[in-house]
């Protein structure tokens, strides 16, 4: 049997060596940690790491390491007790202008991090964390759009000299327009069709001088899409301040948003921060906490 050329053996050794080198940080596991970021997108002060160290020393707490990055200050501790006590201290002293989140930080030595190496980011099943399912109140978003359209209809009719008795929403979520002069109905319909293309007119063959207006189906779809996108952007901005590695924020169905935060150790605080981010009415419909199969030795729920 003819042996392989020497260069192939050398190539295999090189590839395996490089792979082991980049996998090396995964051997160290995680330390309980705190990640501090500027609140509301504010930048981190260059002196923050030193101030944090001084405050911890005043409280008799010792950090395993304190490292400042471009966007955060990462603080590692030996155990969860020190982590929780430190969070209380830092929240009291820096909580007004900073987001202070409990998390897990790689326990790899600093020289490994300085070389640009980092451990593989694990998901909920392996690292633990929290899963949120949020529901956007699409009906409320469409209702607010109809309120704005109602004011637009009144404005356009007044500008054209079309007098009306009332322009109000009915129980079906439509707009009911009642004119003072029935013979101005055709003019009113032309104005609405020309200037307010996102609206659709109904029941034009009913009582003269009275007709119904609703938001067109295509516009309703746009409102739903915008409402979801707007909330997802707001939620992602908040999650960036939680210090979560590779969070998942994605749409589920027509009106729900799934959020997975691997490594988050304080779900109540995460829920509070995410709740403040909502731009429309959003409610939590499901929450699942996972302790992590690897970190705790307990199999995750199915």
C-alpha positions in Angstrom: 0.0 0.0 0.0 1.5 3.3 -1.1 2.0 5.8 1.7 0.6 9.4 1.3 3.0 12.2 0.5 4.7 13.9 3.4 3.1 17.2 2.7 -0.4 15.8 3.4 0.7 14.6 6.8 2.2 18.1 7.5 -1.0 19.8 6.4 -3.2 17.6 8.7 -0.9 18.4 11.6 -1.1 22.1 10.9 -4.9 22.1 10.6 -5.3 20.1 13.8 -2.9 22.4 15.6 -4.7 25.6 14.5 -8.0 24.1 15.4 -6.8 23.1 18.9 -5.3 26.6 19.3 -8.6 28.3 18.6 -10.6 25.8 20.7 -8.3 26.3 23.7 -10.4 29.1 25.4 -13.3 26.7 25.7 -11.4 24.6 28.3 -11.6 27.3 31.0 -15.4 27.6 31.4 -17.1 30.7 32.7 -16.9 32.9 35.8 -19.8 34.8 37.4 -19.5 38.3 36.1 -21.0 41.8 35.8 -21.0 43.8 32.6 -21.5 47.6 32.8 -22.6 49.6 29.8 -23.6 53.2 29.3 -27.4 53.7 29.8 -29.4 54.9 26.8 -26.5 54.3 24.5 -24.1 56.6 26.3 -20.4 55.8 26.0 -18.2 54.3 28.7 -15.9 56.8 30.5 -12.2 56.0 30.4 -11.9 56.2 34.1 -14.9 53.9 34.9 -12.8 50.7 35.5 -10.7 52.5 38.1 -13.8 54.0 39.8 -15.4 50.5 39.9 -12.3 49.0 41.5 -12.2 51.7 44.2 -15.9 51.2 45.0 -15.5 47.4 45.3 -12.5 47.9 47.6 -14.5 50.3 49.9 -17.1 47.6 50.2 -14.6 44.9 51.0 -15.2 43.1 47.7 -12.4 41.8 45.5 -12.9 41.2 41.8 -11.0 38.4 40.0 -10.4 40.8 37.1 -11.7 44.2 35.8 -11.3 44.8 32.1 -12.5 47.9 30.1 -13.4 47.4 26.4 -14.7 50.0 23.9 -18.3 49.4 24.9 -18.3 48.0 28.4 -16.5 47.2 31.7 -16.3 43.4 32.4 -15.9 42.4 36.0 -15.2 38.7 37.0 -15.7 37.2 40.4 -14.8 34.0 42.1 -18.3 33.0 43.2 -22.0 34.0 42.8 -22.2 35.5 46.3 -19.5 38.1 45.5 -21.2 38.8 42.2 -24.5 39.6 43.7 -23.1 41.7 46.5 -21.0 43.7 43.9 -24.1 44.2 41.8 -25.9 45.9 44.7 -22.9 48.2 45.3 -22.4 49.1 41.7 -26.1 49.6 41.1 -26.2 52.1 44.0 -23.2 54.0 42.8 -23.4 53.8 39.0 -26.9 52.6 38.2 -28.2 56.0 37.2 -26.0 56.4 34.1 -25.1 52.7 33.5 -26.7 49.4 32.8 -25.4 46.8 35.2 -26.1 43.2 34.2 -25.3 39.9 35.7 -23.8 37.6 33.2 -21.2 34.8 32.6 -17.7 35.8 31.4 -15.1 33.6 30.0 -12.6 32.4 32.6 -9.8 32.2 30.0 -6.6 34.1 31.0 -6.1 37.7 29.8 -3.3 36.8 27.4 -5.6 34.5 25.5 -8.2 37.3 25.1 -5.4 39.7 24.1 -4.6 37.3 21.2 -8.1 37.7 19.9 -9.2 34.2 21.0 -12.6 33.7 22.5 -14.7 30.7 23.5 -17.6 29.4 21.4 -20.8 31.0 22.3 -23.3 28.5 23.7 -27.1 28.5 23.4 -29.7 28.1 26.1 -29.5 24.3 26.3 -25.8 24.4 27.1 -25.2 27.7 28.8 -28.6 28.4 30.4 -30.5 31.6 30.2 -34.0 32.8 29.6 -36.5 32.6 26.7 -39.2 35.3 26.3 -42.2 35.2 24.0 -43.7 38.7 23.5 -46.9 39.7 21.8 -47.3 43.0 20.0 -50.8 44.5 20.3 -51.4 44.9 16.6 -55.0 46.0 17.2 -53.8 48.9 19.3 -51.3 49.9 16.5 -54.1 49.9 13.9 -56.4 51.8 16.2 -53.8 54.5 16.7 -53.3 54.7 12.9 -57.1 55.1 12.5 -57.1 58.0 15.1 -54.5 59.8 13.0 -56.5 59.1 9.8 -59.6 60.5 11.5 -57.8 63.8 12.1 -56.5 63.8 8.5 -60.1 63.3 7.1 -61.4 66.2 9.1 -58.5 68.4 7.9 -59.0 67.5 4.3 -62.8 68.0 4.4 -62.4 71.4 6.0 -59.8 72.5 3.5 -62.2 71.6 0.6 -65.1 73.3 2.3 -67.0 70.1 2.8 -69.1 70.5 6.0 -69.7 67.5 8.2 -71.8 66.7 11.3 -69.4 64.1 12.7 -66.3 62.0 12.0 -66.0 59.3 14.6 -64.8 55.8 15.1 -67.5 53.1 15.5 -67.5 49.9 17.5 -66.2 47.9 14.5 -63.0 49.9 14.3 -64.1 51.9 11.3 -64.6 55.6 10.7 -68.1 56.9 10.3 -68.5 60.2 8.4 -71.8 62.1 8.4 -72.0 65.2 6.2 -74.3 68.2 6.7 -75.2 68.3 3.0 -75.7 64.9 1.3 -75.0 66.4 -2.1 -71.4 66.9 -1.1 -70.8 63.2 -0.7 -69.2 62.6 -4.1 -66.9 65.5 -3.5 -65.9 64.1 -0.1 -65.2 60.7 -1.6 -63.0 62.2 -4.3 -61.0 64.1 -1.7 -60.5 61.1 0.5 -59.5 58.8 -2.4 -57.1 61.5 -3.9 -55.4 62.7 -0.7 -55.7 59.8 1.7 -54.9 56.8 -0.4 -54.3 54.6 2.7 -58.0 54.7 3.4 -60.8 52.7 1.8 -64.5 53.9 1.6 -67.4 51.6 2.4 -71.2 51.7 2.2 -71.4 54.5 -0.4 -74.8 53.3 -1.5 -76.3 53.5 2.0 -77.9 56.6 3.6 -77.0 59.7 1.6 -74.4 61.9 3.2 -73.2 59.0 5.4 -70.5 56.6 4.7 -67.9 54.4 6.4 -64.1 54.6 6.0 -61.5 52.0 7.0 -57.8 51.6 6.6 -57.0 49.7 3.4 -55.9 46.0 3.8 -52.5 46.8 2.3 -52.0 49.6 4.7 -53.0 47.4 7.7 -50.3 44.9 6.6 -47.7 47.7 6.5 -48.8 48.9 10.0 -48.4 45.4 11.4 -45.0 45.0 9.8 -43.8 48.4 11.0 -45.1 47.7 14.5 -43.1 44.5 14.7 -39.9 46.0 13.2 -40.1 49.0 15.5 -40.4 46.9 18.6 -37.7 44.5 17.5 -35.2 47.4 16.9 -36.1 48.8 20.4 -35.6 45.4 22.0 -32.3 44.8 20.3 -31.0 48.1 21.5 -31.9 47.2 25.1 -30.4 43.7 24.7 -27.1 45.3 23.6 -26.9 46.8 27.1 -27.4 43.5 28.8 -24.1 42.1 27.7 -25.6 38.9 26.2 -23.4 37.1 23.7 -25.3 36.2 20.5 -28.9 36.9 21.6 -31.7 35.8 19.4 -34.5 38.2 18.5 -36.8 37.1 15.8 -40.4 37.3 14.6 -42.8 34.5 15.3 -46.1 34.5 13.4 -47.9 37.8 12.7 -47.6 39.5 16.0 -45.1 37.8 18.3 -41.4 38.2 19.0 -39.1 35.5 20.4 -36.1 36.5 22.5 -33.5 34.1 23.8 -30.8 35.4 26.1 -28.1 32.8 26.8 -26.1 33.3 30.0 -28.5 35.8 31.6 -28.6 35.1 35.3 -31.2 37.7 36.3 -34.3 37.1 34.3 -36.4 39.5 36.4 -34.0 42.4 35.6 -33.9 41.4 31.9 -37.7 41.4 31.8 -37.8 44.9 33.4 -35.3 46.3 30.9 -37.0 44.8 27.9 -40.4 46.0 29.1 -39.2 49.6 29.1 -38.0 49.2 25.5 -41.4 48.6 24.0 -42.6 51.3 21.6 -46.1 49.9 21.5 -48.1 47.9 23.9 -46.3 44.5 24.2 -47.2 41.8 26.7 -45.2 38.8 27.8 -47.1 35.6 26.9 -44.4 33.0 27.8 -41.2 32.9 29.8 -38.9 29.8 30.2 -35.8 29.7 32.3 -33.1 27.2 31.5 -30.3 26.5 34.0 -28.1 24.9 31.3 -27.2 21.3 30.9 -23.5 21.8 31.0 -23.2 24.5 33.7 -25.6 22.9 36.2 -25.5 19.2 35.3 -29.3 19.2 35.0 -30.9 18.4 31.6 -32.8 21.3 30.1 -36.6 21.0 29.9 -37.9 19.6 26.7 
